Amino acid sequence: MFQLQPKTYNWMYLLQLPFECQPVCTTIVVLQKLITGLVNVLWILVEASFIDTALCVAQSQ
């Protein structure tokens, strides 16, 4: 009779599992998430610059 051996799962195993199953798709998803995060940060900087410029124009400086 087949019996499974007990195994302790940790965070590293959980992070490696998708790369073992589908390395290409996992890499694409990780890159997409990183790019999305970077674009969001840059967008905040663009909006802050726009607001600063609009305030300067409104104050006639």
C-alpha positions in Angstrom: 0.0 0.0 0.0 1.3 3.4 -0.9 1.6 5.9 1.9 2.6 9.6 1.6 5.4 10.8 3.7 4.6 13.9 5.8 6.2 17.1 4.4 6.5 20.5 5.8 5.7 23.2 3.3 7.3 26.7 3.6 7.0 30.0 1.8 9.9 29.1 -0.5 8.2 26.0 -1.7 5.0 27.9 -2.4 7.0 30.5 -4.4 8.8 27.9 -6.4 5.8 25.7 -7.2 4.4 28.0 -10.0 7.8 28.3 -11.6 8.2 24.5 -11.6 4.7 23.9 -13.2 4.6 26.8 -15.8 7.9 28.7 -15.8 7.1 30.9 -18.9 3.6 31.9 -17.9 4.7 32.6 -14.3 7.6 34.7 -15.5 5.2 36.7 -17.8 2.7 37.3 -14.9 5.5 38.4 -12.5 6.9 40.8 -15.1 3.4 42.1 -15.8 2.8 42.8 -12.1 6.1 44.6 -11.7 5.5 46.8 -14.8 2.0 47.6 -13.5 3.4 48.6 -10.1 6.0 50.8 -11.7 3.5 52.5 -14.0 1.3 53.3 -11.0 4.2 55.0 -9.2 5.2 57.0 -12.3 1.5 58.0 -12.8 1.4 59.4 -9.3 4.5 61.5 -10.0 3.0 62.8 -13.3 -0.3 63.7 -11.5 1.7 65.5 -8.7 3.6 67.5 -11.3 0.4 68.4 -13.0 -1.2 69.6 -9.8 1.8 71.7 -8.9 1.8 73.3 -12.3 -2.0 74.0 -12.1 -1.5 75.6 -8.7 1.3 77.8 -10.0 -0.9 78.9 -13.0 -3.9 79.5 -10.7 -1.7 81.7 -8.5 -0.3 83.5 -11.5 3.3 82.7 -10.9 
